[in-house]
Amino acid sequence: MAMSKGVSKATILVVDDTTENIDVLNGILSDTYKIKVALNGEKALKIASSKEPPDLILLDIMMPGIDGYEVCKRLKKSPVTKSIPVIFVTAKGEVDDETKGFELGAVDYITKPVSPPVVLARVKTHLELKNAHTRMEQLLSKTLLGSIKLMTDILALINPQAFSQASRLKKLAHDMAINLELPDVWRYEIAAMLSQIGCVTIPKDILNKVAEGKNLSPREREIYTSHYLVTHDLLTNIPRLETIAEMIVNQSETLGLHVATSDYNEWAPHVLGGQILKLTHDFDKLTSAGITPSDAILNLSNRGGVYPQALMNSLMEIQDIVKDNETESNANIDELQSGMTLAENIVTDDGTIIVGKGNEVTATVLNLLKRYSKHRKIKEPIRVRMLKS
């Protein structure tokens, strides 16, 4: 398989404890691929998790120390290396051995003594499959991001207040996920951003009462909380958003004491995401009503274990960092910049709230203000917070 000029060679990691076997595979593959070598399982795992991981691994089963099965098991357990195709190279040919390898995540077997045409054909096939999978993942990601942008743009146009709240929740969820050192931070951001999509089905008078911090009647409360279910049902129809849909619908749940005091790293993602949404939503509701962040945290802490303490601690740490690193000033619309945070609502001259207090100024917010300013007068200056220089 000739390589086109300018196209980098795929990298193959050959793992074997005998230099003779390595030399044989190197002789077969080195004209077409870049070869890396590991004489034991420990070295193989280190190379696989490096900044320049291999595209495919040829892995011997029988090695001293960590055998090939254990290496494969660890590779597939790690989010960093789980997508690397593993082909076992072994003298064993029993069905049970092959079954065990496939159960651990290997994609193929090559038996010794190896046949050069077979090795080249298997490697080429699985690299092509991996590349096809990568292209499909990229396409799905673009489609997913496009769907999310479409939904948030619709929310911004139909219900600016709900969009403003979603933007604030996104920032809080992002900061908490980073503070808690959670993997896949994007899931918590998207869950927060999309959590208000169902608000487009809620009557405006109820949304206004919620925004103003007024009490809802039992019937109004039932209508308002239904937007979680609406959002859940909408998102479950979009591939790769199923877990996010579960996060959103689970934000109304209160964990039992046993679960709430356990290690949050052991919780299912939809449970942890739901609790983060629950806490950030209630915190945002209080601060949007004019309560200071410190008083809002005290209020939430006094609710008798409604929120897991680990998440409360994270929220307190985030607010302390914000308080120590931000300063306030006034700015006109044309002076607003991405990264600023609104210290007050942006309103029109008739009092309509366009973007709520606490929102981060983003490109989407700036575009929204640009559209509104063409038809409605916006009160200026606006109080904003920004990082200290």
C-alpha positions in Angstrom: 0.0 0.0 0.0 1.9 3.1 -1.3 1.6 6.2 0.7 0.7 9.5 -1.0 3.2 12.3 -0.9 2.6 14.5 2.1 0.4 11.9 3.9 1.9 10.7 7.2 2.3 7.0 7.8 0.0 5.3 10.3 1.9 4.1 13.5 1.8 0.5 14.5 2.9 -0.5 18.0 4.4 -4.1 18.1 4.4 -5.6 21.5 6.4 -8.8 22.0 9.1 -10.0 24.5 11.2 -11.6 21.8 13.3 -9.5 19.4 13.0 -12.3 16.7 9.3 -11.9 16.5 9.6 -8.1 16.5 12.1 -8.2 13.7 9.8 -10.4 11.6 6.8 -8.0 12.0 9.0 -4.9 11.5 10.3 -6.4 8.2 6.8 -6.9 7.0 5.3 -3.6 8.0 8.1 -1.0 8.1 7.9 -0.1 4.4 4.3 1.0 4.8 3.9 2.0 8.4 5.9 3.7 11.2 6.8 1.1 13.8 7.1 1.5 17.6 8.3 -1.4 19.7 7.5 -2.5 23.3 9.2 -5.6 24.9 6.7 -5.8 27.7 3.2 -4.9 28.8 4.2 -2.0 31.0 6.1 -0.3 28.2 3.2 -0.9 25.8 0.7 0.8 28.1 3.1 3.8 28.5 3.5 4.2 24.7 -0.2 3.8 24.1 -1.1 6.6 26.5 1.6 9.0 25.3 0.9 12.3 23.4 1.5 10.4 20.1 -0.4 7.1 20.6 -0.2 4.4 17.9 -3.0 3.9 15.4 -3.1 0.1 15.9 -1.4 -2.4 18.3 -0.1 -5.9 17.4 0.0 -7.6 20.8 1.6 -10.9 21.8 -0.4 -12.8 24.4 2.3 -14.8 26.2 4.6 -12.3 27.9 6.3 -12.2 31.4 4.8 -9.8 33.9 1.6 -8.3 32.4 0.4 -10.7 29.7 -1.4 -9.6 26.5 -4.9 -10.2 27.9 -4.2 -7.9 30.9 -2.7 -5.2 28.6 -5.7 -5.3 26.3 -8.1 -5.1 29.3 -6.3 -2.0 30.6 -6.2 -0.4 27.2 -10.0 -0.8 26.7 -10.7 0.4 30.2 -8.9 3.8 29.7 -10.8 6.5 27.8 -7.5 7.6 26.3 -6.6 4.3 24.7 -9.9 2.4 24.3 -10.4 3.3 20.7 -7.0 1.9 19.5 -7.6 -1.3 17.6 -5.8 -4.3 19.1 -4.8 -7.4 17.1 -3.5 -10.4 19.1 -0.4 -12.1 17.6 -0.1 -15.6 19.2 0.9 -19.2 18.6 -2.3 -20.2 20.4 -5.1 -21.2 18.1 -7.8 -22.5 20.5 -11.3 -21.2 20.2 -11.4 -20.4 23.9 -8.3 -18.1 23.6 -9.8 -16.3 20.7 -13.1 -15.8 22.5 -11.4 -14.4 25.6 -9.5 -11.9 23.4 -12.6 -10.7 21.6 -14.5 -10.3 24.9 -11.7 -8.1 26.2 -12.0 -5.8 23.1 -9.5 -7.2 20.5 -10.6 -6.8 16.9 -8.7 -9.7 15.4 -6.1 -12.5 15.8 -3.0 -13.4 13.8 -1.3 -16.7 14.5 2.4 -17.5 14.4 4.3 -18.1 12.3 2.9 -15.0 10.7 2.1 -14.8 7.0 3.2 -11.4 5.5 0.1 -11.1 3.2 -2.2 -11.9 6.1 -0.5 -9.4 8.4 -0.6 -6.6 5.8 -4.3 -7.4 4.9 -5.5 -7.5 8.6 -3.6 -4.3 9.5 -4.9 -2.4 6.5 -8.5 -3.5 7.1 -8.6 -2.5 10.7 -6.9 0.9 10.1 -9.5 1.6 7.4 -12.3 0.6 9.7 -10.9 2.9 12.4 -10.6 5.8 10.0 -14.2 5.2 8.8 -15.3 5.2 12.5 -13.4 8.4 13.2 -15.0 10.1 10.2 -18.4 9.0 11.3 -17.8 10.3 14.8 -16.7 13.7 13.4 -19.8 13.8 11.3 -22.0 13.0 14.2 -20.3 15.6 16.4 -20.9 18.3 13.7 -24.5 17.2 13.5 -24.9 17.2 17.2 -23.4 20.6 17.6 -25.6 21.9 14.8 -28.7 20.6 16.5 -27.7 22.1 19.9 -27.0 25.5 18.3 -30.3 25.4 16.5 -32.2 24.7 19.7 -30.5 27.4 21.7 -30.9 29.9 18.9 -34.6 29.2 18.9 -34.8 29.5 22.7 -33.0 32.9 22.5 -35.5 34.2 19.9 -38.7 32.8 21.5 -37.8 33.2 25.2 -34.7 35.5 26.0 -35.3 35.0 29.7 -35.1 31.2 29.5 -32.0 31.5 27.3 -30.4 33.9 29.8 -31.0 31.4 32.6 -29.7 28.5 30.5 -26.5 30.5 29.7 -25.9 31.2 33.4 -26.5 27.5 34.3 -24.1 26.5 31.6 -21.3 28.6 33.1 -22.0 27.3 36.6 -22.2 23.7 35.5 -18.9 24.1 33.6 -17.1 25.7 36.6 -18.4 22.9 38.9 -17.4 20.1 36.5 -13.9 21.6 36.3 -13.7 22.1 40.0 -14.8 18.5 40.7 -12.3 17.2 38.0 -15.1 15.4 36.1 -14.5 13.8 32.7 -16.5 14.9 29.7 -17.2 18.4 31.0 -19.1 19.2 27.8 -22.0 16.9 28.9 -22.7 19.0 31.9 -22.5 22.2 29.9 -24.9 21.0 27.3 -27.3 19.6 29.9 -27.4 23.0 31.5 -27.7 24.8 28.3 -30.5 22.6 27.0 -32.3 22.3 30.3 -34.6 25.2 29.5 -35.6 24.2 26.0 -39.0 22.9 27.3 -39.8 26.4 28.6 -41.0 27.3 25.1 -44.2 25.3 26.0 -44.8 27.1 29.3 -47.2 30.1 29.4 -45.4 33.4 29.6 -47.2 34.6 32.7 -45.9 31.6 34.6 -42.3 32.1 33.3 -42.5 35.8 34.4 -43.6 34.7 37.9 -40.6 32.3 38.1 -38.2 35.0 36.9 -39.5 37.5 39.4 -39.2 34.9 42.3 -43.0 34.9 42.9 -44.7 31.9 44.4 -46.5 29.6 42.0 -49.9 27.9 42.7 -49.8 24.1 42.8 -51.2 24.0 39.3 -48.7 26.5 38.0 -45.9 24.6 39.7 -47.0 21.4 37.9 -47.1 23.2 34.6 -43.7 24.7 35.1 -41.9 21.5 36.2 -43.4 19.7 33.2 -40.8 21.4 31.0 -38.2 19.0 32.2 -40.2 16.1 30.8 -40.7 18.0 27.5 -37.0 18.6 27.2 -36.3 14.9 28.1 -38.7 13.6 25.4 -37.2 15.9 22.8 -33.6 15.1 23.5 -34.0 11.3 23.7 -34.8 11.4 19.9 -31.3 12.9 19.2 -28.4 10.4 19.1 -25.8 10.8 21.8 -28.0 13.1 23.9 -29.7 10.2 25.8 -27.6 10.6 29.0 -28.0 14.4 28.9 -31.8 13.9 28.6 -31.6 11.7 31.8 -29.6 14.4 33.6 -32.3 17.0 32.9 -35.2 14.8 34.0 -33.3 13.7 37.2 -32.7 17.2 38.5 -36.0 17.1 40.4 -34.7 14.1 42.4 -33.3 14.3 46.0 -30.7 11.7 46.8 -31.0 9.5 49.9 -28.4 10.1 52.6 -26.5 6.9 51.8 -25.9 8.0 48.1 -25.5 11.7 48.8 -22.6 11.1 51.2 -20.8 8.5 49.0 -18.1 9.3 46.5 -19.7 11.3 43.7 -17.2 9.7 41.2 -19.1 6.4 41.7 -22.5 7.9 40.7 -24.0 7.2 37.3 -23.4 10.3 35.0 -27.1 11.0 34.8 -27.4 11.0 38.6 -24.4 13.3 39.1 -25.5 15.6 36.2 -29.0 15.8 37.6 -27.7 16.9 41.0 -25.4 19.5 39.5 -28.4 20.9 37.5 -30.6 20.9 40.6 -28.1 22.8 42.7 -27.1 25.3 40.0 -30.7 26.0 39.1 -31.7 26.7 42.7 -28.6 28.8 43.3 -29.3 30.8 40.1 -33.0 31.3 41.2 -31.9 32.9 44.4 -29.1 35.1 43.0 -31.4 36.2 40.1 -33.9 37.4 42.8 -31.2 39.8 44.2 -29.8 37.6 46.9 -26.0 37.7 47.2 -24.1 34.5 46.3 -22.9 34.0 49.9 -26.4 34.4 51.3 -27.8 32.1 48.5 -25.3 29.4 49.5 -26.3 29.8 53.2 -29.9 29.5 52.2 -29.3 26.3 50.3 -27.1 24.9 53.1 -30.0 25.4 55.5 -32.4 23.2 53.5 -31.5 20.1 55.4 -29.4 17.9 53.1 -31.3 18.5 49.9 -28.0 18.9 48.0 -25.0 16.6 48.3 -22.3 18.3 50.5 -19.5 17.6 48.0 -21.4 19.7 45.4 -22.2 22.4 47.9 -18.4 22.6 48.8 -17.6 22.9 45.1 -20.1 25.7 44.6 -18.6 27.6 47.6 -15.1 27.2 46.2 -16.2 28.5 42.8 -17.9 31.6 44.3 -14.8 32.4 46.5 -12.6 32.3 43.4 -15.0 34.5 41.4 -15.2 37.0 44.3 -11.4 37.2 44.6 -10.7 37.7 40.9 -13.4 40.0 39.6 -14.1 43.7 39.5 -17.2 45.7 38.5 -17.6 48.7 36.1 -20.1 50.2 33.7 -20.2 49.6 29.9 -22.3 50.6 27.0 -23.7 48.0 24.6 -20.9 48.6 22.0 -18.3 48.2 24.8 -19.4 44.7 25.9 -16.8 42.0 25.3 -16.9 38.2 25.5 -15.9 37.0 29.0 -17.6 39.8 30.9 -20.4 38.9 33.3 -23.6 41.0 33.6 -24.0 42.4 37.1 -27.5 43.6 36.3 -30.3 42.7 33.8 -30.1 44.2 30.3 -33.5 45.7 29.7 -35.3 47.7 27.1 -36.8 51.1 27.8 -40.1 49.5 28.6 -38.6 47.2 31.2 -38.4 44.0 29.1 -35.5 41.8 30.2 -33.4 40.7 27.2 -30.4 39.1 29.0 -30.5 38.4 32.7 -28.1 39.3 35.5 -25.3 36.8 36.0 -25.0 35.9 32.3 -21.6 35.7 30.7 -21.3 37.9 27.6 -20.8 35.5 24.7 -20.9 35.8 20.9 -24.5 34.6 21.0 -25.4 37.2 23.6 -23.8 40.0 21.6 -25.7 38.9 18.4 -28.9 38.8 20.4 -28.4 42.4 21.6 -27.4 43.5 18.1 -30.8 42.2 16.8 -32.8 43.8 19.6 -31.0 47.2 19.4 -32.3 47.6 15.8 -35.9 47.7 17.0 -35.9 48.5 20.7 -33.9 51.0 22.8 -31.7 49.3 25.4 -31.0 51.1 28.7 -27.3 52.0 29.1 -24.8 51.9 30.7 -24.8 48.3 32.0 -23.1 47.1 35.1 -20.6 44.3 34.3 -18.1 42.2 36.1 -14.7 41.2 34.6 -11.5 39.6 35.6 -9.0 41.9 37.4 -6.2 42.9 35.1 
